[in-house]
Amino acid sequence: MPPKRVKKVMTLPINVIFSHLQKKSRVRLWLYEDSRLQIEGQIIGFDEYMNMVMDDAVEIDSKKNVRQEVGRILLKGDAVTMIQEAQPVRPAEVQPSGEQ
């Protein structure tokens, strides 16, 4: 009996973004130009260019280990290198906007 072939399915990047939008999950976005900064929040909208509107966004500086709330933002699609599901955030880790 010949071995069964596994059919490979291609997943489009826009479908991954749509999946996070539907699940209302928090995501972490790695930025293209600045590898030490990441943005974490909930995707509430996007377009065909993968520009994204994020709510409750937090800017994370991985070098200084500092998190700063930035609220609702529009992030240009070509600024994103990678999207991953985020770990739940503990309230004590986040600094309100304007505090350093």
MODELLER restraints for C-alpha pairs under 7 A, 6 or more apart:
rsr = mdl.restraints
at = mdl.atoms
rsr.add(forms.Gaussian(group=physical.xy_distance, feature=features.Distance(at['CA:14:A'], at['CA:50:A']), mean=6.94, stdev=0.5))
rsr.add(forms.Gaussian(group=physical.xy_distance, feature=features.Distance(at['CA:20:A'], at['CA:43:A']), mean=6.97, stdev=0.5))
rsr.add(forms.Gaussian(group=physical.xy_distance, feature=features.Distance(at['CA:21:A'], at['CA:43:A']), mean=5.46, stdev=0.5))
rsr.add(forms.Gaussian(group=physical.xy_distance, feature=features.Distance(at['CA:21:A'], at['CA:44:A']), mean=6.07, stdev=0.5))
rsr.add(forms.Gaussian(group=physical.xy_distance, feature=features.Distance(at['CA:24:A'], at['CA:42:A']), mean=6.40, stdev=0.5))
rsr.add(forms.Gaussian(group=physical.xy_distance, feature=features.Distance(at['CA:25:A'], at['CA:42:A']), mean=6.08, stdev=0.5))
rsr.add(forms.Gaussian(group=physical.xy_distance, feature=features.Distance(at['CA:26:A'], at['CA:40:A']), mean=6.82, stdev=0.5))
rsr.add(forms.Gaussian(group=physical.xy_distance, feature=features.Distance(at['CA:26:A'], at['CA:41:A']), mean=5.12, stdev=0.5))
rsr.add(forms.Gaussian(group=physical.xy_distance, feature=features.Distance(at['CA:26:A'], at['CA:42:A']), mean=4.60, stdev=0.5))
rsr.add(forms.Gaussian(group=physical.xy_distance, feature=features.Distance(at['CA:26:A'], at['CA:85:A']), mean=6.12, stdev=0.5))
rsr.add(forms.Gaussian(group=physical.xy_distance, feature=features.Distance(at['CA:26:A'], at['CA:86:A']), mean=5.38, stdev=0.5))
rsr.add(forms.Gaussian(group=physical.xy_distance, feature=features.Distance(at['CA:27:A'], at['CA:40:A']), mean=5.55, stdev=0.5))
rsr.add(forms.Gaussian(group=physical.xy_distance, feature=features.Distance(at['CA:27:A'], at['CA:41:A']), mean=5.61, stdev=0.5))
rsr.add(forms.Gaussian(group=physical.xy_distance, feature=features.Distance(at['CA:27:A'], at['CA:42:A']), mean=6.14, stdev=0.5))
rsr.add(forms.Gaussian(group=physical.xy_distance, feature=features.Distance(at['CA:27:A'], at['CA:83:A']), mean=6.61, stdev=0.5))
rsr.add(forms.Gaussian(group=physical.xy_distance, feature=features.Distance(at['CA:27:A'], at['CA:84:A']), mean=5.54, stdev=0.5))
rsr.add(forms.Gaussian(group=physical.xy_distance, feature=features.Distance(at['CA:27:A'], at['CA:85:A']), mean=4.34, stdev=0.5))
rsr.add(forms.Gaussian(group=physical.xy_distance, feature=features.Distance(at['CA:27:A'], at['CA:86:A']), mean=4.58, stdev=0.5))
rsr.add(forms.Gaussian(group=physical.xy_distance, feature=features.Distance(at['CA:28:A'], at['CA:38:A']), mean=6.67, stdev=0.5))
rsr.add(forms.Gaussian(group=physical.xy_distance, feature=features.Distance(at['CA:28:A'], at['CA:39:A']), mean=5.62, stdev=0.5))
rsr.add(forms.Gaussian(group=physical.xy_distance, feature=features.Distance(at['CA:28:A'], at['CA:40:A']), mean=4.24, stdev=0.5))
rsr.add(forms.Gaussian(group=physical.xy_distance, feature=features.Distance(at['CA:28:A'], at['CA:41:A']), mean=6.70, stdev=0.5))
rsr.add(forms.Gaussian(group=physical.xy_distance, feature=features.Distance(at['CA:28:A'], at['CA:83:A']), mean=5.81, stdev=0.5))
rsr.add(forms.Gaussian(group=physical.xy_distance, feature=features.Distance(at['CA:28:A'], at['CA:84:A']), mean=5.31, stdev=0.5))
rsr.add(forms.Gaussian(group=physical.xy_distance, feature=features.Distance(at['CA:28:A'], at['CA:85:A']), mean=6.03, stdev=0.5))
rsr.add(forms.Gaussian(group=physical.xy_distance, feature=features.Distance(at['CA:28:A'], at['CA:86:A']), mean=5.19, stdev=0.5))
rsr.add(forms.Gaussian(group=physical.xy_distance, feature=features.Distance(at['CA:29:A'], at['CA:38:A']), mean=5.60, stdev=0.5))
rsr.add(forms.Gaussian(group=physical.xy_distance, feature=features.Distance(at['CA:29:A'], at['CA:39:A']), mean=5.09, stdev=0.5))
rsr.add(forms.Gaussian(group=physical.xy_distance, feature=features.Distance(at['CA:29:A'], at['CA:40:A']), mean=6.16, stdev=0.5))
rsr.add(forms.Gaussian(group=physical.xy_distance, feature=features.Distance(at['CA:29:A'], at['CA:80:A']), mean=6.40, stdev=0.5))
rsr.add(forms.Gaussian(group=physical.xy_distance, feature=features.Distance(at['CA:29:A'], at['CA:82:A']), mean=5.73, stdev=0.5))
rsr.add(forms.Gaussian(group=physical.xy_distance, feature=features.Distance(at['CA:29:A'], at['CA:83:A']), mean=4.69, stdev=0.5))
rsr.add(forms.Gaussian(group=physical.xy_distance, feature=features.Distance(at['CA:29:A'], at['CA:84:A']), mean=6.61, stdev=0.5))
rsr.add(forms.Gaussian(group=physical.xy_distance, feature=features.Distance(at['CA:30:A'], at['CA:38:A']), mean=4.85, stdev=0.5))
rsr.add(forms.Gaussian(group=physical.xy_distance, feature=features.Distance(at['CA:30:A'], at['CA:39:A']), mean=6.73, stdev=0.5))
rsr.add(forms.Gaussian(group=physical.xy_distance, feature=features.Distance(at['CA:30:A'], at['CA:80:A']), mean=5.94, stdev=0.5))
rsr.add(forms.Gaussian(group=physical.xy_distance, feature=features.Distance(at['CA:30:A'], at['CA:81:A']), mean=5.40, stdev=0.5))
rsr.add(forms.Gaussian(group=physical.xy_distance, feature=features.Distance(at['CA:30:A'], at['CA:82:A']), mean=5.08, stdev=0.5))
rsr.add(forms.Gaussian(group=physical.xy_distance, feature=features.Distance(at['CA:30:A'], at['CA:83:A']), mean=6.50, stdev=0.5))
rsr.add(forms.Gaussian(group=physical.xy_distance, feature=features.Distance(at['CA:31:A'], at['CA:37:A']), mean=6.53, stdev=0.5))
rsr.add(forms.Gaussian(group=physical.xy_distance, feature=features.Distance(at['CA:31:A'], at['CA:38:A']), mean=5.96, stdev=0.5))
rsr.add(forms.Gaussian(group=physical.xy_distance, feature=features.Distance(at['CA:31:A'], at['CA:79:A']), mean=5.62, stdev=0.5))
rsr.add(forms.Gaussian(group=physical.xy_distance, feature=features.Distance(at['CA:31:A'], at['CA:80:A']), mean=4.76, stdev=0.5))
rsr.add(forms.Gaussian(group=physical.xy_distance, feature=features.Distance(at['CA:31:A'], at['CA:81:A']), mean=5.40, stdev=0.5))
rsr.add(forms.Gaussian(group=physical.xy_distance, feature=features.Distance(at['CA:32:A'], at['CA:79:A']), mean=5.12, stdev=0.5))
rsr.add(forms.Gaussian(group=physical.xy_distance, feature=features.Distance(at['CA:32:A'], at['CA:80:A']), mean=5.41, stdev=0.5))
rsr.add(forms.Gaussian(group=physical.xy_distance, feature=features.Distance(at['CA:32:A'], at['CA:81:A']), mean=4.98, stdev=0.5))
rsr.add(forms.Gaussian(group=physical.xy_distance, feature=features.Distance(at['CA:33:A'], at['CA:79:A']), mean=6.95, stdev=0.5))
rsr.add(forms.Gaussian(group=physical.xy_distance, feature=features.Distance(at['CA:36:A'], at['CA:61:A']), mean=5.76, stdev=0.5))
rsr.add(forms.Gaussian(group=physical.xy_distance, feature=features.Distance(at['CA:36:A'], at['CA:62:A']), mean=5.29, stdev=0.5))
rsr.add(forms.Gaussian(group=physical.xy_distance, feature=features.Distance(at['CA:36:A'], at['CA:63:A']), mean=6.20, stdev=0.5))
rsr.add(forms.Gaussian(group=physical.xy_distance, feature=features.Distance(at['CA:37:A'], at['CA:59:A']), mean=6.79, stdev=0.5))
rsr.add(forms.Gaussian(group=physical.xy_distance, feature=features.Distance(at['CA:37:A'], at['CA:60:A']), mean=5.56, stdev=0.5))
rsr.add(forms.Gaussian(group=physical.xy_distance, feature=features.Distance(at['CA:37:A'], at['CA:61:A']), mean=4.80, stdev=0.5))
rsr.add(forms.Gaussian(group=physical.xy_distance, feature=features.Distance(at['CA:37:A'], at['CA:62:A']), mean=6.34, stdev=0.5))
rsr.add(forms.Gaussian(group=physical.xy_distance, feature=features.Distance(at['CA:38:A'], at['CA:59:A']), mean=5.88, stdev=0.5))
rsr.add(forms.Gaussian(group=physical.xy_distance, feature=features.Distance(at['CA:38:A'], at['CA:60:A']), mean=5.07, stdev=0.5))
rsr.add(forms.Gaussian(group=physical.xy_distance, feature=features.Distance(at['CA:38:A'], at['CA:61:A']), mean=6.68, stdev=0.5))
rsr.add(forms.Gaussian(group=physical.xy_distance, feature=features.Distance(at['CA:39:A'], at['CA:57:A']), mean=6.53, stdev=0.5))
rsr.add(forms.Gaussian(group=physical.xy_distance, feature=features.Distance(at['CA:39:A'], at['CA:58:A']), mean=5.67, stdev=0.5))
rsr.add(forms.Gaussian(group=physical.xy_distance, feature=features.Distance(at['CA:39:A'], at['CA:59:A']), mean=4.71, stdev=0.5))
rsr.add(forms.Gaussian(group=physical.xy_distance, feature=features.Distance(at['CA:39:A'], at['CA:60:A']), mean=6.05, stdev=0.5))
rsr.add(forms.Gaussian(group=physical.xy_distance, feature=features.Distance(at['CA:40:A'], at['CA:57:A']), mean=5.42, stdev=0.5))
rsr.add(forms.Gaussian(group=physical.xy_distance, feature=features.Distance(at['CA:40:A'], at['CA:58:A']), mean=5.15, stdev=0.5))
rsr.add(forms.Gaussian(group=physical.xy_distance, feature=features.Distance(at['CA:40:A'], at['CA:59:A']), mean=6.53, stdev=0.5))
rsr.add(forms.Gaussian(group=physical.xy_distance, feature=features.Distance(at['CA:41:A'], at['CA:54:A']), mean=5.86, stdev=0.5))
rsr.add(forms.Gaussian(group=physical.xy_distance, feature=features.Distance(at['CA:41:A'], at['CA:55:A']), mean=5.86, stdev=0.5))
rsr.add(forms.Gaussian(group=physical.xy_distance, feature=features.Distance(at['CA:41:A'], at['CA:56:A']), mean=5.43, stdev=0.5))
rsr.add(forms.Gaussian(group=physical.xy_distance, feature=features.Distance(at['CA:41:A'], at['CA:57:A']), mean=4.21, stdev=0.5))
rsr.add(forms.Gaussian(group=physical.xy_distance, feature=features.Distance(at['CA:41:A'], at['CA:58:A']), mean=6.28, stdev=0.5))
rsr.add(forms.Gaussian(group=physical.xy_distance, feature=features.Distance(at['CA:42:A'], at['CA:54:A']), mean=5.28, stdev=0.5))
rsr.add(forms.Gaussian(group=physical.xy_distance, feature=features.Distance(at['CA:42:A'], at['CA:55:A']), mean=5.27, stdev=0.5))
rsr.add(forms.Gaussian(group=physical.xy_distance, feature=features.Distance(at['CA:42:A'], at['CA:56:A']), mean=6.61, stdev=0.5))
rsr.add(forms.Gaussian(group=physical.xy_distance, feature=features.Distance(at['CA:43:A'], at['CA:52:A']), mean=6.67, stdev=0.5))
rsr.add(forms.Gaussian(group=physical.xy_distance, feature=features.Distance(at['CA:43:A'], at['CA:53:A']), mean=5.94, stdev=0.5))
rsr.add(forms.Gaussian(group=physical.xy_distance, feature=features.Distance(at['CA:43:A'], at['CA:54:A']), mean=4.48, stdev=0.5))
rsr.add(forms.Gaussian(group=physical.xy_distance, feature=features.Distance(at['CA:43:A'], at['CA:55:A']), mean=6.48, stdev=0.5))
rsr.add(forms.Gaussian(group=physical.xy_distance, feature=features.Distance(at['CA:44:A'], at['CA:53:A']), mean=5.70, stdev=0.5))
rsr.add(forms.Gaussian(group=physical.xy_distance, feature=features.Distance(at['CA:44:A'], at['CA:54:A']), mean=5.61, stdev=0.5))
rsr.add(forms.Gaussian(group=physical.xy_distance, feature=features.Distance(at['CA:44:A'], at['CA:55:A']), mean=6.55, stdev=0.5))
rsr.add(forms.Gaussian(group=physical.xy_distance, feature=features.Distance(at['CA:45:A'], at['CA:52:A']), mean=5.71, stdev=0.5))
rsr.add(forms.Gaussian(group=physical.xy_distance, feature=features.Distance(at['CA:45:A'], at['CA:53:A']), mean=5.04, stdev=0.5))
rsr.add(forms.Gaussian(group=physical.xy_distance, feature=features.Distance(at['CA:46:A'], at['CA:52:A']), mean=4.30, stdev=0.5))
rsr.add(forms.Gaussian(group=physical.xy_distance, feature=features.Distance(at['CA:46:A'], at['CA:53:A']), mean=6.13, stdev=0.5))
rsr.add(forms.Gaussian(group=physical.xy_distance, feature=features.Distance(at['CA:49:A'], at['CA:77:A']), mean=6.08, stdev=0.5))
rsr.add(forms.Gaussian(group=physical.xy_distance, feature=features.Distance(at['CA:50:A'], at['CA:77:A']), mean=4.56, stdev=0.5))
rsr.add(forms.Gaussian(group=physical.xy_distance, feature=features.Distance(at['CA:51:A'], at['CA:75:A']), mean=5.69, stdev=0.5))
rsr.add(forms.Gaussian(group=physical.xy_distance, feature=features.Distance(at['CA:51:A'], at['CA:76:A']), mean=4.51, stdev=0.5))
rsr.add(forms.Gaussian(group=physical.xy_distance, feature=features.Distance(at['CA:51:A'], at['CA:77:A']), mean=4.08, stdev=0.5))
rsr.add(forms.Gaussian(group=physical.xy_distance, feature=features.Distance(at['CA:52:A'], at['CA:74:A']), mean=5.70, stdev=0.5))
rsr.add(forms.Gaussian(group=physical.xy_distance, feature=features.Distance(at['CA:52:A'], at['CA:75:A']), mean=5.20, stdev=0.5))
rsr.add(forms.Gaussian(group=physical.xy_distance, feature=features.Distance(at['CA:52:A'], at['CA:76:A']), mean=6.57, stdev=0.5))
rsr.add(forms.Gaussian(group=physical.xy_distance, feature=features.Distance(at['CA:52:A'], at['CA:77:A']), mean=6.67, stdev=0.5))
rsr.add(forms.Gaussian(group=physical.xy_distance, feature=features.Distance(at['CA:53:A'], at['CA:73:A']), mean=5.65, stdev=0.5))
rsr.add(forms.Gaussian(group=physical.xy_distance, feature=features.Distance(at['CA:53:A'], at['CA:74:A']), mean=4.48, stdev=0.5))
rsr.add(forms.Gaussian(group=physical.xy_distance, feature=features.Distance(at['CA:53:A'], at['CA:75:A']), mean=6.30, stdev=0.5))
rsr.add(forms.Gaussian(group=physical.xy_distance, feature=features.Distance(at['CA:54:A'], at['CA:72:A']), mean=5.54, stdev=0.5))
rsr.add(forms.Gaussian(group=physical.xy_distance, feature=features.Distance(at['CA:54:A'], at['CA:73:A']), mean=5.36, stdev=0.5))
rsr.add(forms.Gaussian(group=physical.xy_distance, feature=features.Distance(at['CA:54:A'], at['CA:74:A']), mean=6.46, stdev=0.5))
rsr.add(forms.Gaussian(group=physical.xy_distance, feature=features.Distance(at['CA:55:A'], at['CA:71:A']), mean=5.98, stdev=0.5))
rsr.add(forms.Gaussian(group=physical.xy_distance, feature=features.Distance(at['CA:55:A'], at['CA:72:A']), mean=4.33, stdev=0.5))
rsr.add(forms.Gaussian(group=physical.xy_distance, feature=features.Distance(at['CA:55:A'], at['CA:73:A']), mean=6.65, stdev=0.5))
rsr.add(forms.Gaussian(group=physical.xy_distance, feature=features.Distance(at['CA:56:A'], at['CA:71:A']), mean=4.64, stdev=0.5))
rsr.add(forms.Gaussian(group=physical.xy_distance, feature=features.Distance(at['CA:56:A'], at['CA:72:A']), mean=5.79, stdev=0.5))
rsr.add(forms.Gaussian(group=physical.xy_distance, feature=features.Distance(at['CA:57:A'], at['CA:69:A']), mean=6.13, stdev=0.5))
rsr.add(forms.Gaussian(group=physical.xy_distance, feature=features.Distance(at['CA:57:A'], at['CA:70:A']), mean=5.48, stdev=0.5))
rsr.add(forms.Gaussian(group=physical.xy_distance, feature=features.Distance(at['CA:57:A'], at['CA:71:A']), mean=4.95, stdev=0.5))
rsr.add(forms.Gaussian(group=physical.xy_distance, feature=features.Distance(at['CA:57:A'], at['CA:72:A']), mean=6.06, stdev=0.5))
rsr.add(forms.Gaussian(group=physical.xy_distance, feature=features.Distance(at['CA:57:A'], at['CA:73:A']), mean=6.96, stdev=0.5))
rsr.add(forms.Gaussian(group=physical.xy_distance, feature=features.Distance(at['CA:58:A'], at['CA:67:A']), mean=6.30, stdev=0.5))
rsr.add(forms.Gaussian(group=physical.xy_distance, feature=features.Distance(at['CA:58:A'], at['CA:68:A']), mean=5.43, stdev=0.5))
rsr.add(forms.Gaussian(group=physical.xy_distance, feature=features.Distance(at['CA:58:A'], at['CA:69:A']), mean=4.37, stdev=0.5))
rsr.add(forms.Gaussian(group=physical.xy_distance, feature=features.Distance(at['CA:58:A'], at['CA:70:A']), mean=5.50, stdev=0.5))
rsr.add(forms.Gaussian(group=physical.xy_distance, feature=features.Distance(at['CA:59:A'], at['CA:67:A']), mean=5.65, stdev=0.5))
rsr.add(forms.Gaussian(group=physical.xy_distance, feature=features.Distance(at['CA:59:A'], at['CA:68:A']), mean=5.19, stdev=0.5))
rsr.add(forms.Gaussian(group=physical.xy_distance, feature=features.Distance(at['CA:59:A'], at['CA:69:A']), mean=6.29, stdev=0.5))
rsr.add(forms.Gaussian(group=physical.xy_distance, feature=features.Distance(at['CA:59:A'], at['CA:70:A']), mean=6.62, stdev=0.5))
rsr.add(forms.Gaussian(group=physical.xy_distance, feature=features.Distance(at['CA:60:A'], at['CA:66:A']), mean=5.88, stdev=0.5))
rsr.add(forms.Gaussian(group=physical.xy_distance, feature=features.Distance(at['CA:60:A'], at['CA:67:A']), mean=4.55, stdev=0.5))
rsr.add(forms.Gaussian(group=physical.xy_distance, feature=features.Distance(at['CA:60:A'], at['CA:68:A']), mean=6.57, stdev=0.5))
rsr.add(forms.Gaussian(group=physical.xy_distance, feature=features.Distance(at['CA:61:A'], at['CA:67:A']), mean=6.42, stdev=0.5))
rsr.add(forms.Gaussian(group=physical.xy_distance, feature=features.Distance(at['CA:67:A'], at['CA:93:A']), mean=6.69, stdev=0.5))
rsr.add(forms.Gaussian(group=physical.xy_distance, feature=features.Distance(at['CA:67:A'], at['CA:94:A']), mean=5.22, stdev=0.5))
rsr.add(forms.Gaussian(group=physical.xy_distance, feature=features.Distance(at['CA:67:A'], at['CA:95:A']), mean=6.08, stdev=0.5))
rsr.add(forms.Gaussian(group=physical.xy_distance, feature=features.Distance(at['CA:68:A'], at['CA:94:A']), mean=5.87, stdev=0.5))
rsr.add(forms.Gaussian(group=physical.xy_distance, feature=features.Distance(at['CA:68:A'], at['CA:95:A']), mean=4.95, stdev=0.5))
rsr.add(forms.Gaussian(group=physical.xy_distance, feature=features.Distance(at['CA:68:A'], at['CA:96:A']), mean=6.14, stdev=0.5))
rsr.add(forms.Gaussian(group=physical.xy_distance, feature=features.Distance(at['CA:68:A'], at['CA:97:A']), mean=6.02, stdev=0.5))
rsr.add(forms.Gaussian(group=physical.xy_distance, feature=features.Distance(at['CA:69:A'], at['CA:94:A']), mean=6.61, stdev=0.5))
rsr.add(forms.Gaussian(group=physical.xy_distance, feature=features.Distance(at['CA:69:A'], at['CA:95:A']), mean=6.21, stdev=0.5))
rsr.add(forms.Gaussian(group=physical.xy_distance, feature=features.Distance(at['CA:69:A'], at['CA:96:A']), mean=5.37, stdev=0.5))
rsr.add(forms.Gaussian(group=physical.xy_distance, feature=features.Distance(at['CA:69:A'], at['CA:97:A']), mean=5.19, stdev=0.5))
rsr.add(forms.Gaussian(group=physical.xy_distance, feature=features.Distance(at['CA:70:A'], at['CA:97:A']), mean=6.14, stdev=0.5))
